[in-house]
């Protein structure tokens, strides 16, 4: 689990106008903390460290140490609202967590072993990633930055599902708790399509149609 610490302050000047003024100052990002037994708390997060943190993929699947006016809270990111065309975050939502209660969060899938994959290297197949992340449930101490999917021994024609993933201790896949019908595919290795052959088949098909219409 990665270690992220962000500094923030309680935000008392509320409303859309206040948020716009905060963003125009270009030093802080409007945000809110909610969850647990405490009331939701509007805050402002230091912009530079925050923008640096969100460049790291693991930030979104990590427990974050959020220091608000000197008081530390453990949170996870629940949502980021972004400007429609500028590279700006307009608002952030953080969820309080409790070390004794499981959290539900999305974590990325990292595919490894593609260079030595049997189905690709020896059998001429190609990889199709069908899901880039999965939803898991676990205690905060067991939260992984990502789940690794090793495809080194995967043969062509194989599809891996959620149930094929290797999970760290204490981690469950949320979809699988809803039944076997939710055992979705995450990746497959299939026969590679040859563009030249596809073009030839298309031309041949067009020729046949033309002959039929001539008759």
C-alpha positions as CSV (number, residue, x, y, z in Angstrom):
1,X,0.0,0.0,0.0
2,X,1.4,3.4,-1.0
3,X,1.9,6.2,1.4
4,X,0.3,9.5,0.6
5,X,0.0,12.5,2.8
6,X,-1.9,15.7,1.9
7,X,-2.3,18.9,3.8
8,X,-5.7,20.7,3.9
9,X,-7.6,23.3,5.8
10,X,-11.3,23.6,6.9
11,X,-13.2,25.7,4.3
12,X,-15.8,28.0,5.9
13,X,-16.4,30.3,2.9
14,X,-18.8,28.0,1.0
15,X,-20.9,28.1,-2.2
16,X,-20.0,28.2,-5.9
17,X,-18.6,31.7,-5.8
18,X,-16.3,30.8,-3.0
19,X,-15.1,27.7,-4.8
20,X,-14.4,29.7,-8.0
21,X,-12.4,32.2,-5.9
22,X,-10.4,29.4,-4.4
23,X,-9.6,27.9,-7.8
24,X,-8.7,31.3,-9.2
25,X,-6.2,31.8,-6.5
26,X,-4.6,28.6,-7.9
27,X,-3.2,27.4,-4.6
28,X,-5.9,25.1,-3.3
29,X,-8.5,22.7,-4.5
30,X,-12.1,22.7,-3.1
31,X,-12.9,19.3,-1.5
32,X,-15.1,17.5,1.0
33,X,-14.6,14.7,3.5
34,X,-17.6,12.6,4.4
35,X,-18.5,9.2,5.9
36,X,-18.2,7.6,9.4
37,X,-20.0,9.1,12.4
38,X,-18.8,12.7,11.7
39,X,-20.6,15.3,9.6
40,X,-19.4,16.1,6.1
41,X,-16.6,18.7,6.2
42,X,-15.8,21.1,3.4
43,X,-12.0,21.5,3.1
44,X,-9.4,23.0,0.7
45,X,-6.4,20.8,-0.3
46,X,-3.0,22.2,-1.2
47,X,-2.9,22.1,-5.0
48,X,0.7,21.4,-5.9
49,X,1.1,18.2,-3.8
50,X,-2.4,17.1,-4.7
51,X,-1.8,17.4,-8.5
52,X,1.5,15.5,-8.1
53,X,-0.3,12.7,-6.2
54,X,-3.0,12.2,-8.8
55,X,-0.4,11.5,-11.4
56,X,0.3,8.3,-9.6
57,X,-2.1,5.5,-10.4
58,X,-1.8,4.0,-7.0
59,X,-3.1,7.2,-5.4
60,X,-6.7,6.2,-6.3
61,X,-6.4,2.8,-4.6
62,X,-4.5,3.9,-1.5
63,X,-5.3,5.0,2.0
64,X,-4.4,8.7,2.2
65,X,-3.3,10.5,5.3
66,X,-5.2,13.8,5.1
67,X,-4.0,16.4,7.6
68,X,-6.7,19.0,8.1
69,X,-5.6,21.9,10.2
70,X,-3.1,19.7,12.0
71,X,-5.5,16.8,12.6
72,X,-4.9,13.6,10.6
73,X,-7.7,11.6,9.0
74,X,-7.5,8.4,7.0
75,X,-9.4,8.6,3.8
76,X,-9.7,7.3,0.2
77,X,-10.6,9.2,-2.9
78,X,-14.2,8.7,-3.9
79,X,-14.6,11.1,-6.8
80,X,-12.8,13.8,-8.7
81,X,-14.7,16.4,-10.7
82,X,-12.7,17.8,-13.6
83,X,-13.0,20.8,-15.8
84,X,-14.7,19.9,-19.1
85,X,-11.7,21.0,-21.3
86,X,-8.9,22.3,-19.0
87,X,-6.5,20.0,-17.2
88,X,-8.0,21.1,-13.8
89,X,-9.6,19.3,-10.9
90,X,-12.6,21.5,-9.8
91,X,-13.6,19.4,-6.7
92,X,-12.5,16.3,-4.8
93,X,-14.5,13.9,-2.6
94,X,-12.8,12.0,0.2
95,X,-14.3,9.1,2.2
96,X,-13.3,8.6,5.8
97,X,-12.3,5.0,6.6
98,X,-12.1,2.9,9.8
99,X,-9.3,0.4,10.3
100,X,-11.9,-2.1,11.6
101,X,-14.3,-1.9,8.7
102,X,-13.9,-3.1,5.2
103,X,-13.9,-0.6,2.3
104,X,-15.1,-1.1,-1.3
105,X,-12.8,0.5,-3.9
106,X,-11.6,0.0,-7.5
107,X,-8.1,-1.1,-8.1
108,X,-6.2,-1.4,-11.4
109,X,-5.2,-4.6,-13.1
110,X,-1.5,-4.9,-14.2
111,X,-0.9,-7.5,-16.9
112,X,2.6,-9.1,-16.7
113,X,4.3,-11.8,-18.8
114,X,3.1,-10.6,-22.2
115,X,6.6,-10.8,-23.6
116,X,6.8,-14.5,-22.8
117,X,3.2,-15.4,-23.1
118,X,2.8,-18.8,-24.8
119,X,-0.3,-17.8,-26.7
120,X,1.4,-14.7,-28.1
121,X,5.0,-15.6,-28.5
122,X,4.7,-19.2,-29.6
123,X,1.2,-19.4,-31.0
124,X,0.8,-16.0,-32.7
125,X,-2.1,-14.8,-30.7
126,X,-2.9,-11.2,-29.5
127,X,-3.9,-9.9,-26.2
128,X,-7.3,-8.2,-25.6
129,X,-7.7,-6.5,-22.2
130,X,-11.4,-6.3,-21.4
131,X,-11.2,-4.7,-18.0
132,X,-8.5,-2.3,-16.7
133,X,-9.8,-2.3,-13.1
134,X,-11.9,-4.3,-10.7
135,X,-13.9,-3.6,-7.5
136,X,-12.6,-5.2,-4.3
137,X,-13.5,-5.2,-0.7
138,X,-11.0,-5.5,2.2
139,X,-9.8,-3.9,5.4
140,X,-7.7,-0.8,4.9
141,X,-4.5,-2.6,6.0
142,X,-5.0,-5.2,3.2
143,X,-5.6,-2.7,0.4
144,X,-3.3,-3.5,-2.6
145,X,-2.2,-0.8,-5.0
146,X,-3.1,-3.1,-7.9
147,X,-3.8,-6.7,-8.8
148,X,-1.3,-8.5,-11.0
149,X,-2.4,-10.8,-13.8
150,X,0.4,-13.1,-15.0
151,X,-0.3,-14.4,-18.5
152,X,3.1,-16.1,-19.2
153,X,1.5,-19.5,-19.4
154,X,-1.8,-18.5,-21.1
155,X,-2.4,-20.2,-24.4
156,X,-4.2,-18.8,-27.5
157,X,-7.9,-19.1,-27.2
158,X,-8.0,-18.6,-23.5
159,X,-10.2,-16.1,-21.6
160,X,-9.4,-15.2,-18.0
161,X,-12.3,-14.3,-15.7
162,X,-12.5,-12.7,-12.3
163,X,-12.4,-16.1,-10.7
164,X,-9.0,-16.7,-12.3
165,X,-7.4,-13.7,-10.5
166,X,-4.9,-14.3,-7.7
167,X,-6.0,-12.3,-4.7
168,X,-3.9,-11.2,-1.7
169,X,-5.1,-12.4,1.7
170,X,-8.1,-10.6,3.0
171,X,-9.2,-9.3,-0.4
172,X,-12.5,-10.3,-2.1
173,X,-13.9,-9.4,-5.5
174,X,-17.2,-7.6,-5.1
175,X,-18.7,-8.9,-8.4
176,X,-18.1,-12.6,-7.4
177,X,-20.1,-12.1,-4.2
178,X,-23.2,-11.6,-6.4
179,X,-23.0,-15.0,-8.0
180,X,-21.3,-17.0,-10.8
181,X,-23.2,-15.0,-13.5
182,X,-21.1,-12.0,-12.5
183,X,-17.8,-13.8,-13.1
184,X,-16.9,-11.4,-15.9
185,X,-14.0,-11.8,-18.4
186,X,-11.0,-9.6,-17.8
187,X,-8.8,-10.5,-20.7
188,X,-8.3,-13.0,-23.6
189,X,-5.6,-14.2,-26.0
190,X,-7.1,-14.8,-29.4
191,X,-5.9,-15.5,-32.9
192,X,-4.3,-12.4,-34.5
193,X,-6.2,-11.0,-37.4
194,X,-4.1,-10.4,-40.6
195,X,-5.1,-7.1,-42.2
196,X,-4.1,-8.3,-45.7
197,X,-6.4,-11.3,-45.5
198,X,-9.3,-9.1,-44.2
199,X,-8.9,-6.7,-47.1
200,X,-8.7,-9.6,-49.6
201,X,-11.9,-11.2,-48.2
202,X,-13.7,-7.8,-48.4
203,X,-12.7,-7.4,-52.0
204,X,-13.7,-10.9,-52.9
205,X,-17.1,-10.4,-51.2
206,X,-17.7,-7.2,-53.2
207,X,-16.8,-9.0,-56.4
208,X,-19.3,-11.8,-55.7
209,X,-22.0,-9.2,-55.0
210,X,-21.3,-7.4,-58.2
211,X,-21.6,-10.6,-60.2
212,X,-24.9,-11.4,-58.6
213,X,-26.4,-8.0,-59.4
214,X,-25.2,-8.3,-63.0
215,X,-27.3,-11.4,-63.4
